[in-house]
Amino acid sequence: MPTVTNSPAEIAAARTLNLTRAFAAPRRLVFQLWTDPQHVARWWGPHGFTNPVCRLDARPGGAIRIDMRGPTARCIR
């Protein structure tokens, strides 16, 4: 029986999720709304939640941190 080996790149490719959505807005504006922390903090999360901490770096290898505060005032990191 042959041995199956998967490289890290093959494993990562198998776990990739691609989402597509069309917006009735200019591409530049949509990009800004997804990458500017001030904009993201206004729309991220369920209704009734706020985002007191919203930091993101959209560059390759960057990171995202959003702390959400719900109606009970509990902060979720």
Buried (B, 14 or more C-beta within 10 A) or exposed (E): EEEEEEEEEEEEEEEEEEEEEEEEEEEEEBEBBEBBBEBBBEEBBEEEEBBEEBEBEEEEEEEEEBBBBEEEEEEEE
